[in-house]
Amino acid sequence: MFQLFKKKNQEKHAIEQSYDPVVHKPVIRCSICTGEQVAGFKDLHTGKFTDIMLIRNEKDLQSFKETYGVTEITKEF
């Protein structure tokens, strides 16, 4: 089957397996227009954001925190 768009799963799996608090900062990106929230990690050296999961409610946020052992998350708009 012909794929028009390829998924970026390889990069996400690399972050998931090698989350290092010294290199990555947990961040929630919030859209001002739609209110959509996406949790992910921001590289402290390059500033590149890698999205991990969509946050729809408090349960999703708790799941993200538990999965990665995160206690504090900053929000960016």
Backbone as a chain_set.jsonl record, in Angstrom:
{"seq": "MFQLFKKKNQEKHAIEQSYDPVVHKPVIRCSICTGEQVAGFKDLHTGKFTDIMLIRNEKDLQSFKETYGVTEITKEF", "coords": {"N": [[0.836, -1.171, 0.0], [0.522, 2.235, -0.726], [2.066, 4.847, 1.005], [1.325, 8.045, 1.97], [2.067, 9.823, 3.97], [4.596, 9.474, 6.364], [5.028, 7.993, 9.572], [6.461, 9.319, 12.588], [7.568, 7.576, 14.495], [9.997, 6.449, 15.252], [11.703, 8.433, 16.305], [10.255, 9.215, 18.574], [10.273, 6.845, 20.073], [12.957, 6.701, 20.662], [13.286, 8.865, 22.426], [11.529, 8.062, 24.463], [12.811, 5.816, 25.493], [15.206, 6.831, 26.337], [14.964, 8.987, 28.179], [16.362, 11.646, 29.792], [16.81, 13.66, 32.506], [18.801, 15.595, 32.578], [19.276, 16.278, 29.98], [16.775, 16.572, 28.721], [13.744, 18.425, 29.116], [10.645, 18.169, 30.718], [7.639, 19.231, 29.239], [4.519, 20.921, 28.757], [2.808, 21.753, 25.986], [0.663, 24.302, 25.109], [-2.075, 25.294, 23.182], [-3.076, 28.493, 22.28], [-5.295, 29.229, 20.805], [-7.016, 26.906, 20.438], [-6.873, 25.535, 22.822], [-5.761, 23.077, 23.069], [-3.649, 20.61, 24.544], [-0.413, 19.291, 24.693], [1.798, 16.892, 25.828], [5.284, 16.523, 26.264], [8.824, 16.423, 25.536], [11.415, 18.798, 25.809], [14.417, 19.512, 24.273], [17.187, 20.603, 25.975], [19.49, 21.668, 24.905], [19.159, 22.164, 22.13], [16.57, 23.123, 21.94], [14.526, 21.867, 20.676], [11.292, 20.469, 20.446], [9.721, 17.462, 21.319], [6.832, 15.789, 20.825], [4.85, 13.686, 22.885], [2.381, 12.719, 23.981], [-1.155, 13.445, 23.775], [-2.885, 15.571, 25.943], [-5.846, 15.326, 27.449], [-7.275, 15.36, 29.776], [-7.059, 15.364, 33.408], [-6.378, 12.769, 34.105], [-4.907, 11.796, 31.917], [-2.66, 13.442, 32.158], [-1.622, 12.596, 34.634], [-0.981, 9.975, 33.941], [1.094, 10.408, 32.085], [3.0, 11.587, 33.785], [3.498, 9.467, 35.593], [4.47, 7.471, 33.883], [6.932, 8.482, 32.98], [8.189, 9.281, 35.293], [8.012, 11.916, 36.183], [7.82, 14.878, 38.099], [7.457, 17.657, 38.114], [6.105, 19.85, 35.711], [6.441, 22.212, 33.169], [4.486, 24.771, 31.532], [4.095, 25.814, 28.177], [3.2, 28.351, 25.887]], "CA": [[0.0, 0.0, 0.0], [1.273, 3.475, -0.846], [1.906, 5.751, 2.142], [1.542, 9.441, 1.638], [2.779, 10.417, 5.088], [5.23, 8.474, 7.222], [4.965, 8.306, 10.991], [7.739, 9.627, 13.21], [7.629, 6.763, 15.697], [11.366, 6.131, 15.619], [12.217, 9.497, 17.155], [9.549, 9.156, 19.846], [10.752, 5.691, 20.821], [14.294, 7.034, 21.154], [13.093, 9.727, 23.601], [10.88, 7.274, 25.503], [13.755, 4.891, 26.089], [16.393, 7.504, 26.853], [14.64, 10.265, 28.834], [17.386, 12.033, 30.748], [16.47, 14.996, 33.001], [19.892, 16.521, 32.329], [19.227, 16.657, 28.567], [15.409, 16.901, 28.316], [12.869, 19.073, 30.089], [9.24, 17.869, 30.441], [6.896, 20.445, 28.928], [3.187, 20.823, 28.164], [2.573, 22.82, 25.018], [-0.75, 24.664, 25.085], [-2.493, 26.166, 22.086], [-3.876, 29.621, 22.735], [-6.547, 29.263, 20.039], [-7.897, 25.76, 20.619], [-6.783, 24.989, 24.172], [-5.174, 21.738, 23.015], [-2.428, 20.452, 25.33], [0.408, 18.15, 24.288], [2.939, 16.68, 26.714], [6.463, 16.018, 25.581], [10.109, 16.808, 26.092], [12.159, 19.819, 25.091], [15.862, 19.346, 24.385], [17.729, 21.817, 26.58], [20.588, 22.196, 24.097], [18.698, 22.637, 20.824], [15.249, 23.737, 22.055], [13.577, 21.098, 19.874], [10.231, 19.828, 21.225], [9.231, 16.176, 20.82], [5.551, 15.499, 21.475], [4.677, 12.295, 23.294], [0.967, 12.353, 24.066], [-2.176, 14.473, 23.904], [-3.448, 15.656, 27.289], [-7.252, 15.717, 27.37], [-7.807, 15.547, 31.125], [-6.088, 15.159, 34.492], [-5.96, 11.366, 34.085], [-3.835, 11.712, 30.919], [-1.487, 14.099, 32.72], [-1.077, 11.7, 35.649], [-0.394, 8.849, 33.227], [2.368, 10.874, 31.552], [3.92, 11.762, 34.907], [3.867, 8.154, 36.123], [5.243, 6.733, 32.882], [8.288, 9.023, 32.862], [8.724, 9.649, 36.597], [8.103, 13.377, 36.207], [7.06, 15.485, 39.19], [7.115, 19.032, 37.74], [6.015, 20.11, 34.27], [6.154, 23.61, 32.843], [3.605, 24.979, 30.377], [4.516, 26.807, 27.193], [2.121, 28.748, 25.003]], "C": [[0.891, 1.248, 0.0], [0.992, 4.373, 0.354], [2.242, 7.172, 1.727], [2.356, 10.146, 2.727], [3.367, 9.31, 5.944], [5.176, 8.943, 8.671], [6.371, 8.521, 11.539], [7.9, 8.842, 14.511], [9.056, 6.497, 16.156], [11.938, 7.174, 16.57], [11.554, 9.455, 18.525], [10.046, 8.004, 20.692], [12.141, 5.957, 21.382], [14.194, 7.899, 22.412], [12.51, 8.905, 24.752], [11.873, 6.375, 26.218], [14.917, 5.61, 26.756], [16.075, 8.873, 27.461], [15.663, 10.53, 29.921], [17.086, 13.457, 31.214], [17.569, 16.037, 32.774], [19.812, 17.081, 30.905], [17.843, 17.154, 28.144], [14.628, 17.518, 29.471], [11.426, 18.71, 29.754], [8.432, 19.162, 30.31], [5.499, 20.084, 28.436], [3.031, 22.021, 27.244], [1.073, 23.055, 24.934], [-1.023, 25.597, 23.916], [-3.378, 27.269, 22.638], [-5.254, 29.608, 22.067], [-7.51, 28.143, 20.416], [-7.897, 25.2, 22.035], [-6.189, 23.597, 24.215], [-3.865, 21.705, 23.8], [-1.719, 19.181, 24.907], [1.596, 18.068, 25.234], [4.092, 16.099, 25.914], [7.719, 16.501, 26.268], [10.802, 17.807, 25.185], [13.646, 19.589, 25.347], [16.447, 20.656, 24.887], [18.834, 22.454, 25.74], [20.096, 22.82, 22.797], [17.363, 23.365, 20.894], [14.181, 23.005, 21.27], [12.581, 20.38, 20.795], [9.811, 18.532, 20.546], [7.947, 15.844, 21.566], [5.428, 14.012, 21.739], [3.202, 11.908, 23.32], [0.076, 13.581, 24.231], [-2.753, 14.416, 25.315], [-4.87, 16.191, 27.178], [-7.853, 16.003, 28.739], [-6.706, 15.255, 32.148], [-5.557, 13.728, 34.517], [-4.812, 11.166, 33.077], [-2.54, 12.323, 31.452], [-0.82, 13.213, 33.775], [-0.406, 10.488, 35.012], [0.978, 9.213, 32.66], [3.405, 10.994, 32.666], [4.403, 10.422, 35.453], [4.759, 7.383, 35.165], [6.701, 7.181, 32.865], [8.9, 9.455, 34.189], [8.92, 11.145, 36.756], [7.275, 13.909, 37.373], [6.615, 16.907, 38.838], [7.14, 19.189, 36.233], [5.717, 21.587, 34.076], [5.258, 23.686, 31.622], [4.193, 26.053, 29.483], [3.353, 27.089, 26.268], [2.654, 29.14, 23.654]], "O": [[1.916, 1.274, 0.681], [-0.164, 4.633, 0.687], [3.32, 7.446, 1.199], [3.227, 10.964, 2.431], [2.698, 8.312, 6.216], [5.267, 10.137, 8.955], [7.344, 7.976, 11.019], [8.326, 9.402, 15.521], [9.291, 6.336, 17.354], [12.597, 6.818, 17.547], [12.226, 9.643, 19.539], [10.225, 8.156, 21.9], [12.467, 5.483, 22.47], [14.943, 7.686, 23.366], [12.952, 9.039, 25.893], [11.78, 6.195, 27.432], [15.552, 5.053, 27.651], [16.839, 9.82, 27.276], [15.816, 9.741, 30.853], [17.103, 14.378, 30.399], [17.292, 17.236, 32.778], [20.226, 18.213, 30.651], [17.737, 18.051, 27.308], [14.828, 17.177, 30.637], [11.002, 18.917, 28.617], [8.524, 20.06, 31.147], [5.315, 19.061, 27.775], [3.115, 23.168, 27.682], [0.303, 22.12, 24.713], [-0.296, 26.564, 23.69], [-4.324, 27.002, 23.38], [-6.258, 29.941, 22.697], [-8.685, 28.395, 20.683], [-8.815, 24.473, 22.414], [-6.117, 22.99, 25.283], [-3.07, 22.643, 23.737], [-2.338, 18.125, 24.776], [2.316, 19.048, 25.425], [3.897, 15.291, 25.007], [7.694, 16.93, 27.422], [10.781, 17.682, 23.96], [14.079, 19.483, 26.495], [16.224, 21.706, 24.285], [19.085, 23.653, 25.854], [20.565, 23.889, 22.406], [17.047, 24.15, 20.0], [13.042, 23.468, 21.199], [12.97, 19.765, 21.788], [9.573, 18.506, 19.339], [7.959, 15.642, 22.78], [5.845, 13.185, 20.928], [2.815, 10.888, 22.748], [0.498, 14.612, 24.754], [-3.071, 13.339, 25.819], [-5.079, 17.36, 26.855], [-8.804, 16.774, 28.867], [-5.571, 14.941, 31.787], [-4.412, 13.499, 34.907], [-3.857, 10.443, 33.362], [-1.455, 11.787, 31.227], [0.405, 13.095, 33.805], [0.628, 10.026, 35.495], [1.917, 8.42, 32.743], [4.546, 10.558, 32.513], [5.588, 10.261, 35.743], [5.7, 6.715, 35.592], [7.604, 6.353, 32.749], [10.027, 9.95, 34.209], [9.878, 11.59, 37.388], [6.159, 13.446, 37.608], [5.52, 17.321, 39.217], [8.063, 18.73, 35.56], [4.845, 22.146, 34.741], [5.26, 22.788, 30.78], [4.717, 27.062, 29.954], [2.605, 26.182, 25.903], [1.882, 29.508, 22.768]]}, "num_chains": 1, "name": "protein.A"}
